[in-house]
Amino acid sequence: MRSRLAALVTAFLLIPLILPLAAGPAQAVRQAPPSGCGLQALGTLPLTGATTAGTALDADHPDGPRVYSVTSSASGPAQLGIRDARDGRLIAERPLPGALGSWAVTVAPDHSVYVGTYPLSPAQARFYRYRPDTDQVTDLGVPIAGETFVWTVAATPDGSAVYGGTSPSGKVFRYDTASGAVTDLGSPVPGEQYIRDLAIADDGTVYAGVGAASMKVVVLAPDGTTRKIIDPPIEGKGYAYDLDLAGRYLLVRYVTTTSTNPMGVYDTARGVWKDVVDDVDNLTVGGGRHGQQLYLWQDDELARYDLTSGKLVKLGFTEFGGGAARTLGWVGHTLVGTGSTGRIWNYDRKTGEGRLLPGTLTGQPVSIRSMTTGPDGRIYAGGFFTGGLAAYDPATGQTQSWPDIGQSEGLVTHKGKLYLGVYPGARIYEFDGTAFKQLLDLRDQEQDRPFAMVSAGEWLAFGTVPKVGTVGGVLGLYDPATGRKVIKRNIVPGHSIVGLAYRDGVLYGTTSAFGGVGVPQGDAAQMFAYDIATDSVKWQTAPVPGDLALGSITFDDAGRLWGLTPDALFEVDPATGQTLRTAKHQTYPWQSQTQVWLDTNIEFHAGALWGKVQGKVYRIDRAAMKFTLITRPISNLVKGADGHLYLSRTENFSTYRLCGS
């Protein structure tokens, strides 16, 4: 079975949830509709959630066992939630200034809690300590300059140090708990971008799992010297995603580009792989160890695996709260765990009974990931990370939300219905206003992010970015009336498809030279014209030499085809692909980029082009190709059916009303 845990791999932030897909009761809020002209704030849309990727257990806390979870927030700060492990009671929530969220939480022997975080891009990742005895959070600063994500932290058994792993340079750092000194131990596998997890032996030996390609485990001395590299027991690409030590055995759960999650059992005494267990779904892979028994999640069900015999028995418990299960550890004979939606679960190994505790963490705002105008004229927005879908009615000011859908990378209206391109797995959904219906799942094509979506006659068309560790996106066509589909991978070899436009039977597409790896495939992004009827590419060109991602494209009222890249506006002849005009609007550091997919929006409206690029919104004069700044910072721009523009930044929603244009 392909696990939902593979969903948690991303090359940026990584973590949407795969939730049940029957749309729940919609919430509705009414506020006064906007009036007048110019920029107006509309507050926030009803997109909230308690997403807790980073979580740890202090089973021996003197005041009772505690679960520490970091709840992510759209614009920060993330919150460190402190709960009673036995009943889920919320003890406190403490802000982590400068952090949006965390995957990396560990408890040291003195009960101090260490947290590695990720910030609002493009800032650097930070490191924090929480002391329960003083109830204080201390910002320990940036552990490694230039690193934007701390994926994992692990304390040594004697409490003398905390190690961390980062991206995008795949580095390990050591924090001395006595002196406060941080040492950059470098990249143990040059070229790998991620240190995804760490495990530390009683003698201080550090095991580091890397990705997103080789899936190696590096064995390090306490000073960071490489002692050994352990190759994976499986083929393919991906991550050594979760590591833990269980006596003499090293447990390594892999996440591969084919969405499988096998767990290898490595005998450290003999230096050989003892076993490989298929499809292990949980994070903190060794958290459920009890003697020679390992409690783990497989196919969304708790199971017990015998480390000696290799026998696995399903236990019948399935309630972990959604998202991804995490086994944290034992409080007496009760296994404590969480789901990444913030809920705590308990399982009693003596009675064989489990229970899901009430959610008590405070929901945090969710960033708006994507927007479009729906078939009913409302503005629809998809949430980042936690997901969810919200709608705003410009005529009434009323909002509505549906929480039970994942992170929508793309949204489009086609034939009177709304369609969503959902991460991970490049899943395509149809939404009729009541329920979500899954139409396609492109995990077998190694695809993840359907950014580009357009209505193309009878067809719904979409373009994708592949999974981390792979290259080559898909151009896809789907006919909702018949169920017929056309999937064309590598229409531009190695490139992702990030922008689409349609006219008179022809799809026009733009690419990014980046896929799921940090190295561009070629020296320029491409634009192409694809004739649907003849299933052929009419032309292909690089309209802006040196630009590694082209971004969004649109037609104007005269049938002219325009594109907006992070640093250029261009016009292309749709018949021949000839670049007619190009204007550089600002600079962009292409040479230092390791990943650029879709960073622009462009619309034609009221006689002008309107563009969002590098966080700014412009009115663009077509004749002079002149940019006039409207507002900043902005993440999304869409044209509304009411003749006005709608904008978003993190969780904030606004409109730019055009009067007399």
C-alpha positions as a printed Julia matrix, in Angstrom:
661×3 Matrix{Float64}:
   0.0     0.0     0.0
   1.24    3.49   -0.77
   1.28    5.29    2.55
   0.02    8.7     3.49
   3.4     9.18    5.18
   5.07    9.62    1.82
   2.96   12.7     1.6
   5.11   14.36    4.18
   8.13   14.7     1.92
   8.55   18.06    0.36
  11.37   20.08   -0.96
  10.15   23.17    0.75
   7.7    22.85    3.57
   6.73   19.82    3.57
   3.6    18.87    4.9
   0.12   18.75    3.89
  -2.32   16.3     5.32
  -4.33   13.66    3.51
  -7.68   13.91    5.21
 -11.03   12.16    4.72
 -12.63   13.51    1.62
 -16.31   13.81    2.43
 -16.82   17.54    2.76
 -18.03   18.34    6.24
 -20.62   20.96    7.19
 -19.5    24.3     5.77
 -19.03   27.22    8.1
 -20.43   30.59    7.04
 -19.47   34.05    8.21
 -20.99   37.28    6.89
 -19.28   40.64    6.78
 -19.97   43.81    4.85
 -19.0    43.51    1.18
 -16.32   45.93   -0.03
 -17.13   49.2    -1.76
 -15.2    52.12   -3.18
 -11.9    51.98   -5.05
  -8.34   50.85   -4.45
  -6.8    48.43   -1.99
  -9.02   47.18    0.83
  -8.3    44.57    3.5
 -10.9    41.83    3.82
  -9.47   40.18    6.92
  -8.88   36.43    6.86
 -10.71   33.53    5.29
 -11.92   30.66    7.5
  -8.81   28.52    7.04
  -7.36   27.34   10.36
  -5.84   24.19   11.76
  -3.64   22.64   14.44
  -0.84   21.08   12.43
   1.86   19.53   14.57
   4.7    17.96   12.61
   7.23   18.2    15.45
   6.3    16.42   18.69
   8.12   14.73   21.59
   7.25   13.0    24.88
   8.76   13.57   28.32
   7.48   10.45   30.06
   9.43   11.15   33.27
   8.55   14.8    33.87
   8.23   15.32   37.65
   4.79   16.87   37.27
   3.52   14.04   35.09
   4.15   12.91   31.52
   4.04   15.71   28.98
   3.65   15.9    25.22
   5.38   18.84   23.53
   4.04   19.78   20.09
   4.75   22.74   17.83
   1.64   24.09   16.07
   2.51   25.8    12.8
   1.15   29.25   11.95
   0.76   30.99    8.61
   2.6    34.16    9.57
   3.92   33.15   12.94
   4.78   32.75   15.61
   4.48   28.99   15.9
   3.29   27.81   19.29
   4.92   25.23   21.56
   1.99   23.35   23.05
   2.43   21.55   26.37
  -0.11   18.88   27.21
  -0.7    16.08   29.69
   0.09   12.82   27.88
  -2.58   10.91   29.79
  -5.69   12.98   29.07
  -4.59   15.59   26.49
  -5.22   18.48   28.88
  -3.6    21.68   27.64
  -1.1    22.95   30.21
   0.28   25.92   28.28
   1.17   27.29   24.85
   4.32   29.34   24.38
   5.24   31.33   21.24
   8.42   30.69   19.27
   9.2    34.15   17.87
  10.48   34.06   14.29
   9.3    30.5    13.61
   6.41   29.34   11.43
   6.59   25.7    12.48
   8.78   22.76   13.36
   9.53   19.15   12.56
  12.26   18.92   15.16
  11.48   18.54   18.88
  13.47   16.58   21.47
  13.57   16.31   25.26
  16.95   16.27   27.01
  17.65   14.29   30.21
  17.22   17.45   32.33
  13.7    17.86   30.85
  14.72   20.84   28.71
  12.95   20.84   25.35
  14.92   21.74   22.2
  13.15   22.83   19.01
  14.51   23.33   15.51
  12.27   25.35   13.22
  11.6    26.78    9.81
  10.88   30.49    9.23
   8.91   32.61    6.82
  10.99   32.44    3.63
  13.67   33.62    2.94
  14.85   33.89    6.55
  17.13   31.35    8.22
  16.12   28.48   10.48
  16.31   29.04   14.23
  16.87   26.91   17.32
  15.1    27.21   20.7
  15.19   25.81   24.22
  12.23   25.61   26.6
  12.87   25.06   30.32
   9.85   23.7    32.17
  11.25   24.74   35.55
  11.18   28.41   34.57
   8.45   28.12   31.9
  10.68   30.17   29.58
  11.54   29.88   25.87
  15.05   30.98   24.87
  15.92   31.76   21.27
  19.31   30.13   20.71
  19.69   31.81   17.33
  20.58   30.56   13.85
  22.58   27.33   14.23
  24.08   27.43   10.72
  24.09   30.53    8.57
  22.3    30.04    5.26
  20.31   26.97    6.31
  16.56   27.54    6.09
  15.18   24.41    7.77
  16.09   22.36   10.84
  14.54   18.96   10.16
  15.68   17.07   13.23
  17.2    17.54   16.68
  18.41   14.83   19.05
  19.89   15.05   22.55
  22.77   12.84   23.67
  21.93   10.34   26.42
  24.17   12.21   28.88
  22.62   15.56   28.01
  25.93   17.18   27.09
  24.93   18.04   23.53
  22.08   18.39   21.09
  22.65   17.6    17.42
  20.6    18.94   14.54
  20.18   18.29   10.83
  19.34   20.9     8.2
  18.58   21.77    4.6
  19.24   22.92    1.9
  22.92   21.99    2.37
  22.4    18.74    4.27
  24.44   19.78    7.3
  24.81   18.54   10.89
  25.41   20.86   13.84
  26.31   20.25   17.49
  25.07   22.43   20.35
  27.03   22.22   23.62
  24.43   22.47   26.39
  26.96   23.71   28.96
  28.7    26.43   26.96
  26.02   27.24   24.4
  28.54   26.88   21.58
  27.3    25.68   18.19
  29.63   23.77   15.86
  28.93   23.34   12.15
  29.95   19.74   11.43
  29.46   20.13    7.68
  27.7    18.01    5.07
  28.46   14.31    5.6
  27.28   13.42    2.08
  28.25   16.26   -0.27
  25.52   17.02   -2.77
  22.68   15.74   -0.6
  20.36   18.53    0.51
  18.75   17.05    3.61
  19.72   15.61    6.95
  16.28   14.22    7.57
  16.7    12.5    10.93
  19.27   11.69   13.63
  19.67    8.94   16.2
  22.32    8.92   18.94
  23.76    5.83   20.6
  24.68    5.54   24.29
  28.36    6.03   23.43
  27.63    9.27   21.55
  27.8     7.83   18.03
  25.53    9.81   15.71
  23.51    8.22   12.91
  22.32   10.68   10.24
  19.74    9.86    7.56
  20.1    11.8     4.3
  18.04   12.62    1.21
  16.58   13.36   -1.22
  18.42   10.88   -3.43
  20.84    8.34   -1.98
  18.94    7.36    1.22
  22.27    6.68    2.92
  22.82    6.61    6.67
  26.06    8.2     7.8
  27.69    7.03   11.04
  29.49    9.93   12.73
  31.8    10.27   15.7
  30.68   12.85   18.26
  32.99   15.41   16.62
  31.35   14.87   13.22
  34.03   12.66   11.7
  32.54   10.11    9.34
  33.12    6.56   10.54
  30.97    4.66    8.08
  28.28    5.06    5.43
  25.45    2.53    5.37
  23.82    2.0     1.99
  20.06    1.33    1.93
  18.71   -2.21    1.58
  16.33   -1.07   -1.15
  16.62    0.36   -4.64
  15.51    3.79   -5.78
  15.72    7.36   -4.56
  14.36    9.2    -1.56
  15.18    9.74    2.09
  16.43    7.87    5.08
  13.48    9.61    6.7
  13.22    8.33   10.29
  15.97    6.79   12.4
  15.99    5.22   15.83
  18.04    2.77   17.85
  16.49   -0.29   19.46
  19.29   -2.02   21.33
  21.71   -3.4    18.76
  19.35   -2.59   15.9
  19.21    0.6    13.89
  15.71    1.23   12.55
  15.53    3.21    9.32
  12.21    4.1     7.73
  12.61    5.2     4.12
  10.39    7.45    2.06
  10.92    6.82   -1.64
   9.94    8.66   -4.79
   7.5     5.84   -5.54
   5.61    6.59   -2.29
   6.6     3.42   -0.46
   7.83    3.54    3.14
   9.8     0.38    3.95
  11.62    0.11    7.28
  15.05   -1.49    7.35
  16.33   -3.24   10.48
  20.13   -2.98   10.59
  22.24   -5.07   12.98
  24.93   -2.64   14.17
  26.95   -5.42   15.82
  27.21   -7.52   12.65
  27.05   -4.67   10.14
  24.27   -6.23    8.06
  20.62   -5.61    7.27
  18.49   -8.11    9.18
  15.06   -7.36    7.73
  12.97   -4.99    5.65
   9.36   -4.35    6.72
   6.99   -3.07    4.03
   5.06    0.18    4.37
   5.73    1.48    7.84
   3.68    4.63    8.15
   4.59    6.3    11.43
   7.07    8.98   12.35
   9.44    8.46   15.34
   9.89    4.93   14.12
  11.36    3.58   17.36
   9.01    5.36   19.74
   6.88    2.26   20.17
   9.69   -0.07   21.2
   9.08   -2.22   24.26
  11.83   -4.79   24.73
  12.02   -6.82   21.53
   8.56   -5.67   20.48
   8.15   -2.64   18.24
   4.72   -1.02   17.93
   4.31    0.69   14.58
   1.66    1.83   12.12
   1.03   -0.02    8.88
  -1.87    0.64    6.52
  -3.34    3.08    9.08
  -3.5     0.39   11.76
  -1.32   -0.14   14.83
   0.74   -3.32   14.63
   3.32   -5.14   16.76
   6.59   -6.24   15.16
   8.97   -8.7    16.81
  12.56   -7.55   16.29
  13.88  -11.09   16.83
  11.5   -13.2    14.75
  10.33  -10.59   12.25
   6.7   -11.49   12.9
   4.14   -8.68   12.56
   0.65   -8.74   14.09
  -2.08   -6.17   13.42
  -3.78   -4.9    16.61
  -7.04   -3.45   15.31
  -6.52    0.12   16.59
  -6.91    2.77   13.89
  -7.77    6.06   15.63
  -4.76    8.4    15.56
  -6.44   11.66   14.59
  -5.54   11.97   10.91
  -2.53   13.12    8.98
   0.47   11.02    9.97
   0.75    8.92   13.12
   3.73    9.35   15.42
   4.68    6.87   18.16
   6.3     8.82   20.99
   6.98    6.39   23.84
   5.57    4.62   26.88
   3.95    5.84   30.06
   3.72    2.65   32.08
   1.99    0.12   29.84
   0.38    2.83   27.69
   1.84    3.81   24.34
   1.48    7.54   23.73
   1.37    8.97   20.22
   0.02   11.8    18.11
  -1.39   12.51   14.69
  -0.14   15.5    12.74
  -3.53   17.16   13.18
  -2.61   17.72   16.83
  -4.54   14.94   18.57
  -2.97   12.61   21.17
  -3.79    8.9    21.2
  -3.14    6.22   23.84
  -2.88    2.44   23.45
  -2.82    0.07   26.45
  -0.75   -3.0    25.58
  -2.26   -4.99   28.46
  -5.91   -4.49   27.58
  -5.38   -4.11   23.81
  -7.55   -1.01   23.83
  -6.79    2.43   22.45
  -8.41    5.83   22.56
  -8.13    9.15   20.76
  -8.02   12.11   23.13
  -9.86   15.39   22.49
  -8.01   18.05   20.56
  -6.97   20.87   22.89
  -4.36   22.84   20.94
  -5.36   26.27   19.66
  -5.92   26.28   15.91
  -3.62   28.63   14.02
  -4.22   30.56   10.79
  -3.39   28.74    7.57
  -1.69   30.5     4.67
  -3.61   30.8     1.42
  -1.81   28.63   -1.11
  -3.92   29.11   -4.24
  -6.91   31.13   -5.48
  -9.34   31.19   -8.39
 -12.76   32.5    -9.36
 -15.34   29.74   -9.01
 -18.28   28.83  -11.22
 -20.62   30.76   -8.91
 -18.54   33.96   -9.02
 -17.11   33.46   -5.54
 -13.37   33.61   -4.86
 -12.06   30.2    -3.78
  -8.87   29.74   -1.82
  -6.93   26.6    -0.9
  -4.98   26.36    2.35
  -1.31   25.54    2.71
  -0.03   22.68    4.84
  -3.25   21.78    6.67
  -5.22   22.32    3.47
  -8.91   23.17    3.44
 -10.96   25.17    0.95
 -12.67   28.51    1.58
 -14.97   30.68   -0.52
 -15.68   34.41   -0.39
 -18.74   36.01   -1.99
 -17.89   39.56   -3.19
 -21.57   40.45   -3.43
 -22.46   39.66    0.17
 -19.16   39.41    2.07
 -20.16   35.91    3.17
 -17.48   33.24    3.59
 -17.73   29.49    3.71
 -15.21   26.71    4.32
 -14.71   22.99    3.82
 -11.85   21.57    5.89
 -11.59   18.06    4.51
  -9.27   18.47    1.53
  -5.51   18.62    1.28
  -3.18   21.36    0.07
  -4.42   22.72   -3.27
  -1.52   23.81   -5.47
  -3.9    24.76   -8.28
  -7.58   25.66   -8.63
  -9.64   26.21  -11.78
 -13.24   26.41  -12.97
 -14.23   24.07  -15.8
 -17.7    23.31  -17.17
 -19.53   24.74  -14.19
 -17.52   22.97  -11.49
 -14.43   23.67   -9.44
 -11.35   21.49   -9.84
  -8.48   21.19   -7.4
  -4.91   20.0    -7.95
  -3.88   18.61   -4.58
  -0.46   17.86   -3.1
   0.88   15.22   -2.57
   0.52   12.72   -5.38
  -0.79   15.29   -7.86
  -4.35   14.29   -7.09
  -7.11   15.93   -9.12
 -10.49   16.52   -7.46
 -13.84   17.74   -8.66
 -15.93   19.85   -6.28
 -19.62   20.45   -6.95
 -20.17   22.71   -3.95
 -21.04   19.82   -1.67
 -18.52   17.01   -1.94
 -15.0    16.37   -3.21
 -14.58   13.6    -5.78
 -11.12   12.3    -6.64
 -10.6    11.87  -10.37
  -6.89   11.2   -10.73
  -3.85   10.26   -8.66
  -0.45   10.61  -10.33
   1.76    9.01   -7.7
   2.51    6.2   -10.13
   3.98    8.88  -12.41
   6.11   10.24   -9.53
   4.18   13.52   -9.56
   3.31   15.75   -6.61
   2.25   19.34   -7.35
  -0.39   20.33   -9.95
   0.29   24.08  -10.01
  -0.92   24.71  -13.56
  -4.61   24.16  -14.34
  -6.76   25.52  -17.18
 -10.09   24.81  -18.84
  -9.31   23.64  -22.39
 -12.52   23.12  -24.33
 -13.92   19.76  -23.34
 -10.76   18.99  -21.41
  -9.49   19.89  -17.99
  -5.75   20.46  -18.5
  -3.05   20.46  -15.83
   0.71   20.56  -15.47
   2.76   19.2   -12.59
   6.01   19.28  -10.64
   7.39   15.81   -9.81
   8.21   14.34   -6.41
  11.31   15.21   -4.47
  14.3    13.35   -5.87
  12.93   13.08   -9.41
  12.67   15.23  -12.52
  10.15   15.43  -15.34
   6.65   16.84  -14.9
   3.41   15.82  -16.58
   1.09   17.54  -19.02
  -2.3    16.01  -18.33
  -5.76   16.11  -19.91
  -8.95   14.8   -18.37
 -12.47   14.77  -19.79
 -14.92   14.76  -16.85
 -17.78   13.74  -19.13
 -16.17   10.49  -20.28
 -13.36    9.84  -17.81
 -10.84    9.78  -20.63
  -7.36   10.92  -19.7
  -4.11   11.73  -21.49
  -0.9    11.78  -19.45
   2.29   12.97  -21.13
   5.41   13.01  -18.97
   8.59   14.8   -20.02
   7.0    16.72  -22.85
  10.01   18.95  -22.15
  12.56   16.43  -20.84
  13.4    16.93  -17.17
  11.26   20.05  -16.8
   8.21   20.76  -14.65
   5.11   22.36  -16.18
   4.12   25.42  -14.15
   1.96   27.58  -16.43
  -0.85   26.88  -18.91
  -3.11   28.87  -21.23
  -5.58   27.65  -23.87
  -6.99   28.97  -27.12
  -8.57   27.33  -30.2
  -7.57   23.75  -29.54
  -4.0    24.51  -28.5
  -2.47   24.38  -25.02
   0.38   26.76  -24.33
   2.68   25.78  -21.5
   5.65   27.12  -19.59
   8.19   25.15  -17.62
  10.6    25.31  -14.75
  13.99   23.7   -15.23
  13.7    22.53  -11.63
  11.9    19.39  -10.59
  12.25   17.59   -7.28
  16.0    18.1    -7.17
  18.06   21.19   -6.52
  19.88   21.18   -9.86
  18.24   22.75  -12.95
  17.81   20.53  -15.98
  19.29   22.76  -18.64
  20.16   26.44  -18.78
  16.72   27.9   -19.59
  13.04   27.19  -19.0
  10.93   26.44  -22.07
   7.61   27.42  -23.59
   5.65   25.14  -25.9
   2.44   24.85  -27.9
   0.63   21.5   -27.81
  -2.1    20.71  -30.34
  -4.68   18.58  -28.53
  -6.36   17.13  -31.64
  -3.13   15.96  -33.28
  -1.34   15.13  -30.03
   1.71   17.02  -31.2
   3.98   19.84  -30.11
   3.75   22.68  -32.62
   6.73   24.58  -31.32
   9.08   24.88  -28.35
  11.27   27.82  -27.42
  13.19   29.54  -24.61
  11.65   33.02  -24.67
  13.86   34.42  -21.9
  17.39   32.96  -22.15
  18.9    32.28  -18.74
  15.61   32.29  -16.83
  15.19   28.89  -15.19
  11.43   29.24  -14.56
   8.92   31.1   -16.72
   5.79   31.25  -14.58
   2.23   32.2   -15.5
   0.94   33.08  -18.98
  -2.26   34.67  -20.32
  -3.94   35.99  -23.45
  -5.13   39.57  -23.76
  -8.21   40.84  -25.58
  -6.32   41.03  -28.89
  -5.2    37.39  -28.74
  -1.64   38.26  -27.79
   0.16   35.81  -25.51
   2.01   37.2   -22.49
   4.22   35.63  -19.85
   5.69   36.82  -16.57
   8.86   35.39  -15.06
  10.53   36.42  -11.78
  12.55   39.03  -13.7
  10.98   39.51  -17.15
   7.78   40.22  -19.06
   7.6    38.68  -22.51
   5.24   38.46  -25.49
   5.25   35.43  -27.78
   3.61   34.86  -31.15
   1.19   31.99  -30.46
   1.4    30.78  -34.05
   5.19   30.42  -34.27
   6.6    30.72  -30.75
   8.72   33.67  -31.8
   9.54   36.01  -28.92
   8.17   39.39  -29.99
   9.15   41.53  -27.02
  10.92   41.15  -23.69
  11.35   43.61  -20.84
  13.37   43.02  -17.69
  11.43   44.44  -14.75
  13.88   43.6   -11.95
  16.81   41.33  -11.14
  16.68   37.76   -9.88
  19.52   35.62   -8.46
  19.2    32.66  -10.81
  22.75   31.42  -10.22
  22.16   30.83   -6.51
  18.72   29.21   -6.81
  18.19   25.55   -5.97
  14.44   25.52   -6.57
  12.05   27.84   -8.38
   8.7    26.53   -9.56
   5.84   29.01   -9.84
   6.49   32.51   -8.5
   4.2    34.67  -10.66
   0.56   35.39  -11.49
  -0.53   37.34  -14.56
  -4.02   38.42  -15.58
  -5.45   40.59  -18.36
  -8.21   42.88  -17.14
  -9.64   46.33  -17.82
  -7.27   47.08  -20.69
  -4.07   46.24  -18.81
  -1.97   43.35  -17.59
  -1.83   42.79  -13.85
   1.03   40.81  -12.41
   2.22   39.42   -9.1
   5.96   38.78   -9.02
   8.6    38.7    -6.27
   5.89   39.5    -3.73
   4.68   42.66   -5.49
   1.57   43.48   -7.55
   1.89   45.68  -10.64
  -0.31   47.27  -13.26
   1.49   46.69  -16.57
   1.11   48.91  -19.6
   1.27   46.6   -22.62
   2.42   49.2   -25.13
   5.31   50.52  -23.07
   5.8    47.29  -21.04
   5.93   49.62  -18.04
   5.33   48.38  -14.49
   3.48   50.49  -11.91
   3.63   49.17   -8.35
   0.23   48.7    -6.7
   1.05   47.0    -3.39
   3.41   44.66   -1.57
   3.92   42.08   -0.1
   1.48   39.76   -1.89
   1.58   36.01   -2.59
  -1.47   35.42   -4.83
  -3.44   37.45   -7.38
  -6.65   36.52   -9.17
  -9.23   38.38  -11.26
 -12.74   38.27   -9.85
 -15.98   37.9   -11.79
 -17.09   41.25  -10.35
 -14.35   43.14  -12.23
 -11.97   43.58   -9.29
  -8.73   41.91   -8.22
  -8.31   39.69   -5.17
  -5.02   39.26   -3.34
  -3.55   37.27   -0.48
  -0.47   37.24    1.69
  -0.06   34.43    4.24
  -3.55   34.23    5.81
  -4.51   37.8     4.92
  -7.06   38.43    2.16
  -7.69   41.7     0.33
  -9.14   43.25   -2.81
  -7.93   45.88   -5.22
 -11.05   47.53   -6.57
 -10.87   49.0   -10.04
 -13.09   52.0   -10.63
 -13.42   53.87  -13.91
 -10.88   51.65  -15.68
